[in-house]
Amino acid sequence: MAKKFLSQNSISYIEKDINADEQARNELRKRNISGVPTFFIGEQVVVGLDKTKILELVDHRTVACNKCHARLRVPIDKGPLKVTCPRCKNVFDWKPQS
């Protein structure tokens, strides 16, 4: 169901099978996540097929702070923005690629 939902909404993804991929399995264990499917979207984690939450999160681009390299979500359709990193408080200008 998850793959079908992602495809129907033109959401690209990287699939990792925790039954075959020990590194993926350890990543979930490290984060104390026991449910699948699990989606990592930027710095956010969605456990289970929460379609509303997934669509809300992918309505953004993920960019890196040019100071601390934290991954941040910025809106797709808002044009050029002044972004403040919540981790290091660095403020930088961001504009969408054409």
Summary of the structure (lengths in Angstrom):
residues: 98
radius of gyration: 15.4
end to end distance: 32.5
largest distance: 42.3
contacts: 206
relative contact order: 0.13
helix: 23%
strand: 27%
